[in-house]
């Protein structure tokens, strides 16, 4: 099985990495914001009875960027996932999502509930909710950013400064984890290296969905749900419970030691020992 695959959706190429048993349970893995498929490179090989395809979402990693007239709306990721599954020829599958990928996976599971066999959410249940009163200001800020957009990324001589930038970011990573994500997240230039991701991903979202609308998607989920959260992650149990209680189907969650990228640089074997039995118990 070739570990690297390329799909074509909506006019751009989507690159992906696959692991595991081609005859095993089909699992689509969705990474977080400004990460890429490498963020699953520690967990995926441990899920030995699964066929895992981890994609670089549009604008990330090796995948293509949307044309200048298009935008990166998080809810548009639902259509992206639907197109990716069509390209893979998977009528049904499991999804594992981390952070932004978990937010997209939540919306997808509510939109196309019959297509998922199970849903594993790592460090997110749905997207960040929007403040209705601040919506006009947010939209203006997003449009003004787009008007000034310059797609060119600045080059740096070597990769060390990119790794340091990730290590200095608000979401802490180990050096090994940062290197894995950076290796797939850069492009070679004449003067060194540059970020491969689309700069527009960093701009303010034009619109964020209100909380009651997000919860309507959560309530529409029909497949079993597994939650994996970090004790030193983005949410407290009290915060996560507000949405977790909206899930109407079989569910279980686990709070583990580690930070936001616990599936990459936490106790990955412990996570695999939770995720693999959950997937197999809900085999299609």
Secondary structure, 3 states (H helix, E strand, C coil): CCCEEEEEECCEEEEEEEEECCCCEEEEEECCCCCCHHHHCCCHHHCCCEEEEEECCCCCCCCCCCCCCCCCCHHHHHHHHHHHHHHHCCCCEEEEEECHHHHHHHHHHHHCHHHEEEEEEECCCCCCCCCHHHHHHHHHHHHHHHHCCCCCCCCECCCHHHHHHHHCCCCCCCHHHHHHHHHHCEEEECCEEEECCCHHHHCCCCCCCCHHHHHHHHHCCCCEEEEEEECCCCCCHHHHHHHHCCCCCCEEEEEECCCCCHHHHCCHHHHHHHHHHHHHHCCC
